[in-house]
């Protein structure tokens, strides 16, 4: 699995150390092991997870700026854990309302000895941070409008929303509330994945 991951990463601009690659593989192995009992992801094959979860998360790494990043509705830690491994100088906060997912995230943190992420069990509207986040990241939200409406209290004054989307949905952009504006949309290339991926970057007006 390590060799396959190396080949996938080589098709991107990412530079990862041997340790980072090993941590990513170990995360997939934990995800696979816990999946049968906890039903964390519908992807059952670890090799498939490398593409659909790991690479799909890592391709946004070049666009993540700032120090404090919250991954809203992280589920089993996507994209938060792959990004925390790839960007060790940033601090990630992984938010999910389900206890079983938080237990899994804390287990991953312990097993992989990751210091730069914290799992938070909360509904997004109930999470009231003392300091705003530099980036509010989401991979699986229903719509961008829902994302910015539910998360509007989370970014710092200069903070950004990073919405990972399967396709660039013009209707969704048109339906955004007037307190945000789109400042960038980036097509993402996920190696060997035959599907559209976009990152939409939004800021408060």
C-alpha positions in Angstrom: 0.0 0.0 0.0 2.9 2.3 0.7 4.3 1.9 -2.8 0.9 2.7 -4.3 0.6 5.8 -2.2 4.1 6.9 -3.2 3.1 6.6 -6.9 -0.1 8.6 -6.3 1.7 11.4 -4.5 4.3 11.5 -7.2 1.5 12.6 -9.6 1.0 15.8 -7.5 3.1 18.7 -6.4 3.1 17.4 -2.8 6.3 16.6 -1.0 5.9 14.1 1.8 8.5 12.5 4.0 8.7 8.7 4.5 7.2 9.2 8.0 4.2 11.2 6.6 3.6 8.5 4.0 3.7 5.8 6.7 1.3 7.7 8.9 -1.2 8.0 6.0 -1.0 4.3 5.3 -1.4 3.6 9.1 -4.5 5.8 9.1 -6.1 3.9 6.2 -5.3 0.6 8.1 -7.0 2.0 11.2 -10.0 3.2 9.1 -10.3 -0.2 7.5 -10.0 -2.0 10.9 -12.6 0.1 12.7 -15.0 0.4 9.7 -16.6 -3.0 10.2 -17.7 -2.2 13.7 -18.2 1.6 13.4 -19.4 1.9 9.8 -17.2 5.0 9.3 -17.1 5.0 5.5 -18.9 3.3 2.6 -15.5 2.7 0.9 -14.6 -0.8 2.0 -11.4 -1.4 0.1 -8.2 0.1 1.6 -6.6 0.6 -1.9 -9.7 2.5 -2.9 -9.4 4.6 0.3 -6.0 5.8 -0.8 -7.5 7.5 -3.8 -11.1 8.4 -2.7 -10.1 9.5 0.8 -6.4 10.2 1.2 -5.6 11.8 -2.2 -9.0 13.4 -2.4 -8.2 15.2 0.9 -4.5 16.0 0.2 -5.2 17.8 -3.1 -6.5 20.8 -1.2 -3.3 21.2 0.9 -1.7 23.9 -1.3 -4.8 26.1 -0.7 -5.0 25.8 3.1 -3.6 29.0 4.6 -3.4 30.3 8.2 -2.6 28.4 11.4 -6.0 27.4 12.9 -8.2 25.2 10.6 -11.5 23.6 11.5 -12.8 20.6 9.5 -16.6 20.8 9.9 -18.5 17.5 9.8 -15.2 15.6 9.6 -16.7 12.1 9.9 -13.8 9.7 10.3 -11.3 12.6 9.9 -11.6 13.6 6.2 -10.0 15.8 5.0 -8.7 16.8 8.5 -6.4 13.9 9.3 -4.6 13.6 5.9 -4.1 17.4 6.0 -2.9 17.3 9.6 -0.3 14.7 8.5 0.7 16.7 5.4 0.8 20.1 7.1 2.4 19.5 10.5 3.0 23.2 11.2 -0.8 23.9 11.2 -3.3 23.2 14.0 -6.5 21.3 13.0 -9.8 21.0 14.8 -12.0 18.1 13.7 -15.6 18.7 14.5 -18.3 16.0 14.5 -21.4 15.4 16.5 -21.1 11.6 16.7 -19.4 10.1 19.7 -18.2 6.9 17.8 -16.4 9.1 15.2 -14.7 11.2 18.0 -13.5 8.0 19.7 -12.0 6.8 16.4 -10.3 10.2 15.9 -8.8 10.2 19.4 -7.5 6.6 18.8 -5.9 7.7 15.5 -4.3 10.6 17.3 -2.8 8.3 19.9 -1.7 5.6 17.5 -0.1 8.0 15.0 1.3 10.3 17.7 -0.2 13.4 16.0 0.1 16.5 18.1 -1.5 19.0 15.7 -5.1 18.0 15.7 -7.9 18.0 18.3 -11.2 16.2 18.0 -14.3 18.2 19.1 -17.7 16.5 19.7 -20.3 19.1 18.9 -23.0 20.2 16.5 -21.6 23.0 14.4 -24.1 25.6 15.6 -23.2 24.8 19.2 -19.5 25.1 18.8 -18.5 28.6 20.0 -14.7 29.0 19.8 -13.0 31.8 21.8 -10.9 32.6 18.8 -12.1 32.5 15.2 -10.5 30.1 12.7 -8.3 31.1 9.8 -10.0 28.5 7.6 -13.4 26.7 7.9 -13.1 23.5 5.7 -15.8 21.2 4.6 -15.8 18.2 2.4 -19.2 16.7 2.6 -21.7 19.5 3.4 -25.1 19.4 1.6 -24.7 22.9 0.0 -22.5 25.9 0.2 -25.4 28.0 1.5 -25.9 25.5 4.4 -22.2 25.5 5.1 -21.8 29.3 5.3 -25.1 29.8 7.2 -24.3 27.2 9.8 -20.6 28.1 10.1 -20.8 31.9 9.8 -19.7 32.3 13.4 -16.6 30.2 13.0 -14.1 32.2 10.8 -11.9 35.0 12.2 -12.3 38.4 10.6 -9.8 37.5 7.9 -10.9 33.8 7.7 -12.0 31.9 4.7 -14.5 29.1 4.0 -13.0 26.3 1.9 -15.8 24.2 0.3 -14.7 21.0 -1.4 -17.3 20.1 -4.1 -17.7 17.2 -6.5 -18.6 19.7 -9.3 -18.6 23.4 -9.7 -22.3 24.1 -9.1 -23.2 27.5 -10.5 -26.7 27.3 -8.9 -25.1 26.8 -5.5 -22.9 29.9 -6.0 -25.8 31.9 -7.2 -27.8 30.9 -4.1 -25.2 32.0 -1.6 -26.2 34.5 1.0 -25.0 38.1 0.5 -22.7 38.1 3.5 -20.1 36.0 1.6 -18.3 36.3 -1.7 -16.5 33.8 -3.9 -12.8 34.7 -4.0 -11.6 31.6 -5.9 -12.6 28.3 -7.4 -9.9 25.8 -8.2 -10.3 22.6 -10.2 -8.6 19.7 -8.3 -6.8 16.8 -9.9 -7.1 13.7 -7.9 -4.7 11.1 -9.4 -6.5 8.1 -11.0 -9.9 9.4 -9.9 -12.2 9.8 -12.8 -14.5 12.5 -11.3 -14.7 16.2 -11.1 -13.4 17.9 -8.0 -13.4 21.6 -7.1 -12.4 23.8 -4.2 -14.5 26.9 -3.7 -12.9 29.6 -1.5 -15.3 32.1 0.1 -14.8 35.1 2.4 -17.2 37.2 4.5 -18.0 40.5 2.9 
